[in-house]
Amino acid sequence: MACEDAPVQTIEPSFLDEVVDLVREAGELTLRWFRSATLDIESKGDGTPVTAADKAAERFLREQIAARWPDDAVIGEEEENTAGTSGRTWIIDPIDGTKAFTHGVPLYSNLLALDDVDGPAIGVIGLPGLSQTVYAGRGLGCFEDGTRVHVSNRTEVGGAYLTTCGFDYWSEADLRAVQGGGMMMRTWGDGYGYALVATGRADVMFDPEVALWDVAPMPVILAEAGGRFTDRHGVDGAAHGSGLATNGLLHDDILRIIA
């Protein structure tokens, strides 16, 4: 008789709370530089901006992870990857929306995710400029500052709210397809856009191009909020170069529109 697969492990609530607290502390750290007249902006090799706030937030999170869970691996946007032996990997985007941050727009976020042997385990979207945090632990649900949240119940594409990081990197075909679907198109983007979908305030978030750390928290956050997260081709996971989050009810329709 074949052995049955072991059940997927639910995250301990106290562990989730500890991780959320770390992201909030990282967010408070970034506020020291937010709207500062002396903020220096550097340009990385790929042309994207980076600031002292990005670097400080990632350093803080890496130091805390190393002290608390030293056997875990770490992937981050601003520093080299750290190998681990535990089977768990933390994924850090210290400031998602650095351009918004440097322009004094409070919609930037601090992102932290944990993947383990069972897949996405914890996802946190910290929004320090708004004093909000949206987070989820596998098997626990999705929350906004302690209150359970859910995706919307919209079933019709027409009139649905679709948000994105910006339309400047969309193809003309994608723009025409989405416009033809009759959706309300907005650009409340980066991690904030995914938080809007998870809390039911928007119905769709679509990014044609993303890095792993941009969306690593989203699979577990959307799943626990009752929605769905895939790439633009319907493949589950955060490592496929694009991101589509919906309330689940609209997902297949949106995939057909952007196919």
Secondary structure as UniProt FT lines:
FT   HELIX           13..30
FT   TURN            31..35
FT   TURN            37..38
FT   STRAND          41..43
FT   TURN            45..46
FT   STRAND          49..51
FT   HELIX           52..68
FT   TURN            70..71
FT   STRAND          73..76
FT   STRAND          89..96
FT   HELIX           98..102
FT   TURN            103..104
FT   TURN            106..107
FT   STRAND          109..116
FT   TURN            117..118
FT   STRAND          119..127
FT   TURN            128..131
FT   STRAND          132..137
FT   TURN            138..140
FT   STRAND          141..144
FT   TURN            145..146
FT   STRAND          147..148
FT   TURN            158..159
FT   STRAND          161..163
FT   TURN            168..169
FT   HELIX           172..180
FT   TURN            181..182
FT   STRAND          184..186
FT   HELIX           190..198
FT   TURN            199..200
FT   STRAND          204..207
FT   HELIX           212..215
FT   TURN            216..217
FT   HELIX           218..224
FT   TURN            225..226
FT   STRAND          228..230
FT   TURN            232..233
FT   STRAND          243..246
FT   TURN            249..250
FT   HELIX           251..258
//
